[in-house]
Amino acid sequence: MLAYIIRRLLYAIPILIGVNLLTFALFFVVNTPDDMARMQLGVKRVTPEAIQKWKAERGYDKPLLWNATAAGSAALTDTIFFSKSVRMFAGDFGRADDGRDIAREIGDRMGPSLAIALPTFVLGLFVAISFALLLVFFRATALDFGGVVLCVAMMSISGLFYIIGGQWLVSKVWHLVPISGYSGGLDAAKFLILPVIIGVIGGIGSSARWYRTIFLEEITRDYVRTARAKGLPERVVLFRHVLRNAMIPILTGVVVVIPSLFMGSLLTESFFGIPGLGSYTIDAINAQDFAVVRSMVFIGSVLYIFGLLLTDVSYTLADPRVRLQ
């Protein structure tokens, strides 16, 4: 197991390097530092002196990949690529264009993002799997048909509808919770209840329908017929046997949302005024702060690779027949 984890981590290094190079090319080759300076200065006719000053203040006045005027290792280290991209591997994300430390901002904003994402993820997974098992238990009945229709209807509705509708009904009409904002400590609960509920409701349709398809495929297996032949009740067959053997495809789908647990929800945090990483990314995009956007893209790739590794390891826990090679 340990050798497998080490090998997968070594595989991740060239992937991260490739993502880093691609991100660097998108930000500094397609969009040159001069273009960034013009966008940030926000005037139509910018003097060359103003552009050079903006670049010098933010470290964009160096060569991109190779500094021919520097001697020794400085030819590689005294470049934009090393100072803006390579240092991210060591957790040094530098400073945003407004001067704030990006690593500190990420650390401060990760808490509110996790406060929304973790309950939404856990509760949503439990509700969707339970609802899917219920539909499979009553398969080929009116309840099953109505549940599938409800799932398709919920999938067809935009997430913005749930957010705006929930804010209007629960906050504006019923006055049960604040419409937006955030507070630390126990007071944060009243600001998080509505976003979590909306996140769970918005994801039930697609998740439950997909899990129902997985469970329906599993109940046709030979081991299910054997369990029924032994006289086991249908609920025992579903919850003890079918659910356990369906965990591998479920875990494969769950890994997709692991990065969002840390990265935050862009729409939810923006509409509810939660100072998390999602709203931080949106604000950086609106302000054209490429240092923040670049850092968030890199963190997202790291989290996704870690999620893939975690999923492979969890396969052995869900199904002992799987052995890591």
C-alpha positions as CSV (number, residue, x, y, z in Angstrom):
1,M,0.0,0.0,0.0
2,L,2.8,2.4,1.0
3,A,4.7,1.7,-2.2
4,Y,1.6,2.3,-4.3
5,I,0.9,5.6,-2.6
6,I,4.5,6.7,-3.1
7,R,4.4,5.6,-6.8
8,R,1.2,7.6,-7.4
9,L,2.7,10.6,-5.7
10,L,5.7,10.4,-8.0
11,Y,3.3,10.2,-11.0
12,A,1.6,13.3,-9.8
13,I,4.8,15.4,-10.1
14,P,5.0,15.6,-13.9
15,I,1.2,16.2,-14.0
16,L,1.5,19.2,-11.7
17,I,4.5,20.5,-13.7
18,G,2.5,20.1,-16.9
19,V,-0.5,22.0,-15.4
20,N,1.9,24.6,-14.1
21,L,3.4,25.1,-17.5
22,L,0.1,25.3,-19.2
23,T,-1.2,27.8,-16.7
24,F,1.9,29.9,-17.1
25,A,1.5,29.9,-20.9
26,L,-2.1,31.0,-20.7
27,F,-1.3,33.8,-18.3
28,F,2.0,35.1,-19.5
29,V,2.4,34.1,-23.2
30,V,-1.1,34.5,-24.5
31,N,-1.7,37.4,-22.1
32,T,1.7,39.2,-21.8
33,P,2.6,41.3,-18.7
34,D,2.2,44.5,-20.9
35,D,-1.4,43.5,-21.6
36,M,-2.0,42.8,-17.9
37,A,-0.6,46.2,-17.0
38,R,-2.9,48.0,-19.6
39,M,-5.9,46.2,-18.2
40,Q,-5.1,47.0,-14.6
41,L,-4.3,50.6,-15.2
42,G,-7.7,51.0,-16.8
43,V,-7.0,53.8,-19.3
44,K,-7.0,53.8,-23.0
45,R,-3.7,55.5,-23.6
46,V,-1.1,54.3,-21.1
47,T,2.4,55.7,-21.2
48,P,5.3,53.2,-21.4
49,E,6.6,54.6,-18.2
50,A,3.4,53.7,-16.3
51,I,3.5,50.2,-17.7
52,Q,7.1,49.7,-16.7
53,K,6.4,51.0,-13.2
54,W,3.4,48.7,-12.8
55,K,5.5,45.7,-13.9
56,A,8.4,46.6,-11.7
57,E,6.2,46.9,-8.6
58,R,4.7,43.4,-9.1
59,G,7.8,41.6,-10.4
60,Y,6.6,41.3,-14.0
61,D,9.6,43.2,-15.4
62,K,11.8,40.1,-15.6
63,P,12.2,37.7,-18.6
64,L,9.6,34.9,-18.8
65,L,11.7,31.8,-18.8
66,W,15.4,32.7,-19.2
67,N,17.3,35.7,-18.0
68,A,20.3,36.1,-20.4
69,T,21.7,39.0,-18.4
70,A,22.0,37.0,-15.2
71,A,24.9,34.8,-14.3
72,G,24.8,31.2,-13.0
73,S,21.5,29.8,-11.6
74,A,20.1,33.3,-11.5
75,A,19.4,32.9,-15.3
76,L,16.7,30.5,-14.3
77,T,15.6,31.8,-10.9
78,D,15.5,35.5,-11.8
79,T,12.6,35.0,-14.1
80,I,8.8,35.4,-14.0
81,F,8.3,31.6,-14.3
82,F,10.4,30.9,-11.2
83,S,9.0,33.7,-9.1
84,K,5.4,33.3,-10.1
85,S,5.0,29.6,-10.9
86,V,7.8,27.4,-9.5
87,R,7.5,28.9,-6.0
88,M,3.9,27.7,-5.8
89,F,5.2,24.1,-5.3
90,A,6.6,25.3,-2.0
91,G,3.3,27.0,-1.0
92,D,4.6,30.5,-1.9
93,F,1.8,32.1,-3.8
94,G,3.2,35.6,-3.6
95,R,1.0,38.7,-3.3
96,A,-2.1,39.8,-5.1
97,D,-2.1,42.9,-7.2
98,D,-3.6,44.8,-4.2
99,G,-0.7,43.8,-2.1
100,R,-2.3,41.2,0.2
101,D,-0.6,37.9,0.9
102,I,-2.4,35.2,-1.1
103,A,-1.5,32.3,1.1
104,R,-2.9,34.1,4.2
105,E,-6.1,35.0,2.3
106,I,-6.5,31.3,1.3
107,G,-6.0,30.2,4.9
108,D,-8.5,32.7,6.2
109,R,-11.1,31.9,3.6
110,M,-10.8,28.1,3.6
111,G,-12.8,27.9,6.9
112,P,-16.1,29.5,5.5
113,S,-15.8,27.4,2.3
114,L,-15.5,24.2,4.3
115,A,-18.3,25.2,6.6
116,I,-20.6,25.2,3.6
117,A,-19.1,22.5,1.4
118,L,-18.6,19.7,4.0
119,P,-22.2,19.6,5.4
120,T,-23.6,20.0,1.8
121,F,-21.4,17.1,0.6
122,V,-22.1,14.7,3.5
123,L,-25.8,15.4,3.8
124,G,-26.3,15.5,0.1
125,L,-24.6,12.1,-0.4
126,F,-26.7,10.6,2.4
127,V,-30.0,12.0,1.1
128,A,-29.3,11.1,-2.6
129,I,-28.2,7.5,-1.8
130,S,-31.1,6.9,0.5
131,F,-33.6,8.3,-2.0
132,A,-32.1,6.2,-4.8
133,L,-32.3,3.1,-2.6
134,L,-35.9,3.9,-1.8
135,L,-36.8,4.2,-5.5
136,V,-35.1,0.9,-6.2
137,F,-36.9,-0.8,-3.3
138,F,-40.2,0.3,-4.9
139,R,-39.0,-0.2,-8.5
140,A,-41.6,-0.5,-11.2
141,T,-44.2,1.2,-9.0
142,A,-45.9,4.6,-9.1
143,L,-43.5,5.8,-6.4
144,D,-40.5,4.9,-8.5
145,F,-42.0,6.6,-11.6
146,G,-42.9,9.7,-9.7
147,G,-39.4,9.8,-8.1
148,V,-37.7,9.6,-11.5
149,V,-39.9,12.4,-12.9
150,L,-39.1,14.5,-9.8
151,C,-35.3,13.9,-10.3
152,V,-35.5,14.9,-14.0
153,A,-37.5,18.0,-13.1
154,M,-34.9,19.0,-10.4
155,M,-32.1,18.4,-12.9
156,S,-33.7,20.7,-15.4
157,I,-33.9,23.6,-13.0
158,S,-30.9,25.9,-12.8
159,G,-29.0,26.2,-9.6
160,L,-29.7,30.0,-9.7
161,F,-33.4,29.3,-9.3
162,Y,-32.8,27.4,-6.0
163,I,-30.6,30.2,-4.7
164,I,-32.8,33.1,-5.6
165,G,-36.0,31.3,-4.8
166,G,-34.7,30.1,-1.5
167,Q,-33.5,33.6,-0.5
168,W,-36.8,35.1,-1.5
169,L,-39.0,32.5,0.3
170,V,-37.0,31.7,3.4
171,S,-35.3,35.0,4.0
172,K,-37.5,37.7,2.6
173,V,-41.0,36.1,3.0
174,W,-40.6,33.9,6.1
175,H,-37.7,35.9,7.7
176,L,-36.2,32.7,9.1
177,V,-32.6,33.3,8.3
178,P,-30.5,36.3,7.0
179,I,-30.5,36.6,3.3
180,S,-26.7,37.0,3.1
181,G,-23.7,37.7,5.2
182,Y,-21.4,35.7,7.5
183,S,-20.3,35.7,11.1
184,G,-17.7,33.7,13.0
185,G,-18.3,31.2,15.8
186,L,-21.7,29.7,16.6
187,D,-23.5,32.7,14.9
188,A,-22.3,31.3,11.5
189,A,-24.9,28.6,11.7
190,K,-27.8,31.0,10.9
191,F,-25.9,32.1,7.8
192,L,-25.0,28.6,6.6
193,I,-28.3,26.7,7.1
194,L,-29.9,28.1,3.9
195,P,-26.9,27.7,1.6
196,V,-26.4,24.1,2.8
197,I,-30.1,23.2,2.3
198,I,-30.2,24.8,-1.1
199,G,-26.9,22.9,-2.1
200,V,-28.4,19.6,-1.0
201,I,-31.7,20.2,-2.8
202,G,-30.0,21.3,-6.0
203,G,-27.9,18.2,-6.2
204,I,-30.5,15.5,-5.3
205,G,-31.9,15.2,-8.8
206,S,-28.8,14.3,-10.8
207,S,-27.2,12.3,-8.0
208,A,-30.2,10.2,-7.0
209,R,-31.0,9.4,-10.6
210,W,-27.4,8.3,-11.2
211,Y,-27.2,6.2,-8.0
212,R,-30.6,4.6,-8.9
213,T,-29.1,3.5,-12.3
214,I,-26.1,2.0,-10.5
215,F,-28.3,0.1,-8.0
216,L,-30.6,-1.2,-10.7
217,E,-27.6,-2.6,-12.5
218,E,-26.3,-4.3,-9.4
219,I,-29.5,-6.0,-8.5
220,T,-29.2,-8.1,-11.7
221,R,-25.9,-9.6,-10.5
222,D,-25.6,-13.3,-9.6
223,Y,-24.8,-12.6,-5.9
224,V,-28.1,-10.8,-5.5
225,R,-30.1,-13.8,-6.9
226,T,-28.1,-16.0,-4.5
227,A,-28.9,-13.7,-1.5
228,R,-32.6,-13.8,-2.4
229,A,-32.5,-17.6,-2.8
230,K,-31.2,-17.8,0.7
231,G,-34.3,-16.0,1.9
232,L,-32.8,-12.7,2.8
233,P,-35.3,-9.8,2.9
234,E,-35.2,-7.3,0.1
235,R,-34.1,-4.4,2.4
236,V,-31.2,-6.5,3.6
237,V,-30.2,-7.4,0.0
238,L,-30.3,-3.7,-0.9
239,F,-28.6,-2.1,2.1
240,R,-26.1,-4.8,2.9
241,H,-25.1,-6.3,-0.4
242,V,-26.1,-4.0,-3.3
243,L,-25.0,-0.8,-1.6
244,R,-21.6,-2.2,-0.6
245,N,-20.8,-3.5,-4.1
246,A,-22.0,-0.3,-5.7
247,M,-19.6,1.8,-3.7
248,I,-16.8,1.7,-6.3
249,P,-18.7,3.6,-9.1
250,I,-20.1,5.9,-6.4
251,L,-16.6,6.7,-5.0
252,T,-15.4,7.4,-8.6
253,G,-18.1,10.0,-9.0
254,V,-17.6,11.5,-5.5
255,V,-13.9,12.3,-6.2
256,V,-15.1,14.9,-8.7
257,V,-16.5,17.1,-6.0
258,I,-13.6,16.7,-3.6
259,P,-11.7,19.8,-4.9
260,S,-14.9,21.9,-4.5
261,L,-14.9,21.1,-0.7
262,F,-11.8,23.3,-0.4
263,M,-12.2,25.6,-3.4
264,G,-15.7,26.7,-2.4
265,S,-18.8,27.3,-4.5
266,L,-18.5,30.2,-6.8
267,L,-22.3,30.9,-7.1
268,T,-23.3,30.1,-3.6
269,E,-20.7,32.1,-1.8
270,S,-21.2,35.1,-4.2
271,F,-25.0,35.2,-3.7
272,F,-24.9,34.6,0.0
273,G,-21.9,36.9,0.7
274,I,-19.8,34.1,2.3
275,P,-16.1,35.2,2.4
276,G,-14.8,31.9,1.1
277,L,-12.5,30.8,-1.6
278,G,-15.3,30.7,-4.2
279,S,-16.1,34.4,-3.7
280,Y,-12.4,35.1,-3.5
281,T,-11.9,33.6,-7.0
282,I,-14.9,35.5,-8.4
283,D,-13.6,38.8,-7.0
284,A,-10.2,38.1,-8.5
285,I,-11.6,37.4,-11.9
286,N,-13.7,40.6,-11.8
287,A,-10.7,42.6,-10.7
288,Q,-8.5,40.8,-13.3
289,D,-6.1,39.8,-10.5
290,F,-4.2,37.1,-12.3
291,A,-2.0,36.2,-9.4
292,V,-5.0,35.0,-7.4
293,V,-6.6,33.2,-10.3
294,R,-3.3,31.5,-11.1
295,S,-2.9,30.3,-7.5
296,M,-6.5,29.0,-7.3
297,V,-6.0,27.0,-10.6
298,F,-2.8,25.5,-9.2
299,I,-4.5,24.6,-5.9
300,G,-7.4,23.0,-7.7
301,S,-5.1,20.8,-9.7
302,V,-3.3,19.6,-6.6
303,L,-6.6,18.8,-4.8
304,Y,-7.9,16.9,-7.8
305,I,-4.8,14.7,-8.0
306,F,-5.0,14.1,-4.3
307,G,-8.7,13.2,-4.7
308,L,-7.8,10.6,-7.4
309,L,-5.2,9.0,-5.1
310,L,-7.7,9.0,-2.2
311,T,-10.3,7.3,-4.3
312,D,-7.9,4.5,-5.5
313,V,-7.0,3.8,-1.9
314,S,-10.6,3.8,-0.7
315,Y,-11.5,1.1,-3.3
316,T,-9.8,-1.5,-1.1
317,L,-12.0,-0.4,1.8
318,A,-15.2,-0.6,-0.2
319,D,-14.4,-3.8,-2.0
320,P,-11.7,-6.2,-0.6
321,R,-11.6,-7.9,-4.0
322,V,-9.7,-4.9,-5.3
323,R,-6.0,-5.0,-4.7
324,L,-3.7,-2.1,-5.4
325,Q,-0.8,-3.0,-7.7
